[in-house]
Amino acid sequence: MMSEFFNLVFFDILKIMALLIPVLISVAMIVWVDRRVWGLVQLRRGPNVVGPFGLLQTGADALKYIFKEIIIPAGANKITFILAPVVTMSLALLAWAVIPFGENLYVTNINVGILYLFAVSSLGVYGIIMAGWSSNSKYPFLGALRSAAQMVSYEVSIGFVIVTVLLCVGSLNLIDIVVAQKKLWFAIPLFPMFVIFFISSLAETNRPPFDLPEAEAELVSGYQTEYSGMMYALFWLGEYANILLMCAMGAILFLGGWLPPIDIYPLNAIPSALWLIFKILLLFFVFALIKAIVPRYRYDQLMRLGWKVFLPISLVWVIIVSGFLVYFEMLPVK
């Protein structure tokens, strides 16, 4: 009995490590892609010195952070100050547990997978609030306030976008959502929702043009101002892990997850995990491109877009989708 239990625990730990290690490596690589795209848009090379094509630049940066001194401000609440980056990073990695890379390729398959993802990504704001409050300084506190308001504002519209997808599927299970897109990806009939989801993801992950919480011009580095060394690096890694997670959510909800565009021979011979990785990279490329070409929003414009544009459109779209499905008797019955 005990040996069975230990075997089960060992197998689960192996599965978790098999997911976590590639996610952490891809976070490091994605930073390189981000900087490279940024450089190319500005007609310069980007990182190209450390390693072939500058691929080891992120590793060099990580080493630099590891050996830097961690300074905790005298007036800071020490325990909360130290916990904040750990909470941010842990929550960013926790969400990956339910991401399916194939029909039988996942760490855990729960019936309310999308709800779990939504809940964990919503909790990410706590790490930022903890960092801003515990720093006991004006700029981090203002950055944390902005971040909390921004994330809450855009989560509402993301919630309604997810509802439109769930109406078409009739299940909260991520595998069911992907399988429902075998004939047609939801990005085609629900295109406005896909656009709203993508822009809301930018705001949710504090990416340009919505990087108000860390606006260098007015808030130095926002909630990260007082952090240094590996604690700063944890925020940085958590941010990119969250960006990859939102790209994975976009791919699963709208771009057919691990499914090929057309179910024909050369395409369906490619392993399912590679299709999902390719779609995540495609969405991230657009993330990186937007960072390079779009100017930062003003705070009032950011709030107006969330509450006065996205919220009404997503609400109306929920009514349209549900009305259409009821009228044509297309509601999925489980």
N, C-alpha and C positions, 0 to 999 in steps of 0.2 A: 504493500500500500504506500509506504513512505517512498520507495524507489520510483513508483509511478508518479507520485507528486513531484519529486525532484526532477524527473525526466521532463515533466510538463513545464515546470518553472524554467529549466535549462533551455528547452525548445523555444519558449516565449522570449527569454532573454536574447537568444540567437536571432530571432525574428526582429526584435527591437533594434539590435545592433546592425542587422542587415539593412534596416531602413535609415537609422540615424547617421551612420558613417557616410553613405552616399549623399544624404541631405546636407550634412555639414561641409562635405567637399564641394558639392554643387553651389552652396552659398558662397564659398570662397571664389569659385570660378565665375559666378554670376556678377560679383563685384568687378572682376576684370572685364567682363562683357560690357557692363554698364559704363565703365570708364573709357573703354575702347570706342564704343558707339558715340559717346560724348565728344571724344577727341576727333573722330572722323567727321562728325557734323560740323565741328569748328575748324576743319581743314588742318588738323594736326594729327600726330601719330597716337597719342595716348600712351599708356604704359608699354614700353618696348625694350627695356634694358635688362631687367632681372629675369633670367631664363629665356627659353625660346619664345619669341613674340611677346615677351613680358608676362608670360603665364605665371611665373613665380612671384610676381610683384605683391600679390595679396598675402602670400606666405611671409614675405619679408616684412610687410606692414604688421602682420600678426605677431611676428617675433619681436618687432620694435615695441608693440604694446605690452607683451609679456614681461619684457625687461624694464619697462618704465615704472617709476614709483607710483604707488596708489596713495593719493593725498585725500584725506577726509577732513573737510572744513571743521574748525573748532566749534562753531555754533550748530553743526548739523546733528540731526537725530541719527546716531551712528547705525543702529540696527536696521531701521527702515532704509537708510541711505545705501547700505550694503545689499539688502534684500531686493531693492528695486530692479537692478539689471538682471538678477537671477530670475525673478518672477517673469520679466519680459521675455528672456531667452527660453525659459522652461515652457511657458505657454505657447510660444511660437513653434516649439518642437512637438508639444503634446498633440496639437491638432493633426499632425501628419499620420497619427496612428490609424485614422479611418479612411485615408486616401487610398482608393483601389487602383492598382496599376494594371489590373487584368481581372477577368471574371473570378479567378481563384488566387489572385496575387495581392494580398493585403495583410496587414498586421492583425487588425480586428474588423469584423463586419457586424455593425450594430444596426438595428432597424431604424433608429433615429439619427443616422449618420450626419445628415445635413443640419439637423438641430444642434448636434454636438459641435460641429464646425462653427456654426453661427455663435454659439455660446462661448466657445474658447476664444474665438477671434474678438468677441466683445470684451472678454476679461483682460485683453492685452492693455487696455487703457489704464488699468490699476497700477501696473509697473511704472507708467509715465507719471501718474498722479503722485505715487509714492516718492519718485525721484524729485519732482518739483517741490513737494511740501517739505521733505526731509532735508533738502539742501539749505533751507533757511536763508534764501537769497531772493532778491526781487525777480531777476530774469528767469531762473528756472521755474519759479512759481507761476509767472505769467505764461510761460511756455506750456506748463502742465494744464493750466486753465483752458488755454486755447485748444490744446490737444483733446481734452475731455469733451469740450463743446463740439468740436469738429467730428470726433468719432461717433458721438451719440447722434448728431444730426444726420450723418450719412448712413448709419446703421439702419435707420428707419426705412430709407428707400431701398437698401439692400434686402431688408426683410420682405418688402412687398414684391421685389423682383423674384426672390426665392419662392414666394407664394404662387406667382404665375407659373413657374416651372412645375411646382408640386401639383397644381391643378391639372396640368397636362399629363402627369405621371401617375398620380394617385398613391404615391409612396414616398416615405422620407429616407428610404435606403439608397445610398449612393450608387450601388450596382444596378438597382432597378432604374434609376434616373438615366444611367448610361445606356442600358439595354433598350429603354424606350426610344432612343435616338437612332436605332438601327436603320430606319428608312429615311429619316429626315432629322438633321441637327436642329436643335431649338433656336440656334442663332439666326435661322432664316425666318420662321414665322414670328419669333419674339425679338426681332432685331432691335427695336427701340429699347427693350429691357436689357439686351446685351450691352448696348452703348451706356445706359444708365449704370449698370453693374460695373462696367469697366472704369468709368469716371469716378464712381463712388469708391471703388477699390483704391484709386489713387489717393483720394481724401482719407480713406480708412488707414492707409499705411504711411500717411504724412509724406507723400512723394510730391515733387514739383508737378503742377503749379500750385499744389495745396500744402506746401511745406511751411505753413505759418508758424507751427509750434517751435521750429528751429530757425526762424527768419534771422539770418546773420545781421542784416541791416539794423534791426531794432532790438533784437533779443540775444545778441552774441551767439550762443549756441542753444538757446531755449533750455529745456529741462536737462540737457547734457552738460551745461556750462561748468559745473563744479566737479565733473567726473574726469578721471585720468586712468591711464594704464589699462589693465585687463577689464576693469568695470566699464569703461567707455567702449571697449571692443565688444563686450557682451550686448550692449544696446545696439551697436552697429550690426552685429550678427543677427540679433533678434529681428531687427528691421528688415533685413534682406530675407530671412526665413519667412517672415510674414508676407513679403511681396511675392515670393515663390508660392506660398500657400494660396494667396488670392488668385494668382495665375492658374494654379491647379483647380481651384473652385470654378473659375471661368471656363476652363477646358472641360470639366466634368458636367457643368450645368448647361453649357451652350454649344460646345464644339465636339460633342460625342465621346468625351473621355478617351479611352484606349481604342476606339473604333476607327478604322480607316475611312476616308471620305466616300469611297465607293467600294463595295464588297466584291472585288474582282481579284484574279490570281496574284499578280506581282505585289499588289498593295496588302492583301490579307495574309501574305506570307511573312511580312515584317512583324516581329514580336510586339505584342500589345503595349508593353511598358515603353517601348521606343516611340510609339505614336503619341502617348500621353506626354512624354518628355519633350518631344518635338513641338507639341501644341503649347506647353508651358513656356518653352524658349521663344516661340513666336509671339506670345502675349507679352513676355518680358522685354522683347526687342522693342515693342511699341511703347512700353513703360519707359525704357531708356531713351527712346526717340523724343517722347513728350518732354522729358527732363531737359533735353538739349534745345528744344525749339519753342517752348511755351513760356511766357513770362509769368511771374508769381501773381496770384490773385490778391486783392485787398481783402481784409477780414470780413467786411460787410458783404462783399460780393460772394465770398465763399458761403456765408450763411444764407444769403438770398437764393443762391443756386440750389442749395440743399432743401430748404423749406418751401420756397415759392415756385420752384421749377420741377425738381425731381420727384418730390413727394406727391404733388397733384397728378403728374403724368403717370407715375407708377400706380397710384390708386385707381385712376381711370382705366389703365390697362388691365388691372386685376378684374374690374367689372366687365370690360370688353371680352376678355378671355373666358371668364366664367359664363357670361351670357352666350357666347359663341358655342362653347362646349355643351351647354344645356340645350340650346335651340336645335343643334344638329345631332343631339343625342350621342355625343362623342366622349362624355365623361368616363374616365377609366374606373371600372368597378373592380374592387379587390375582394 
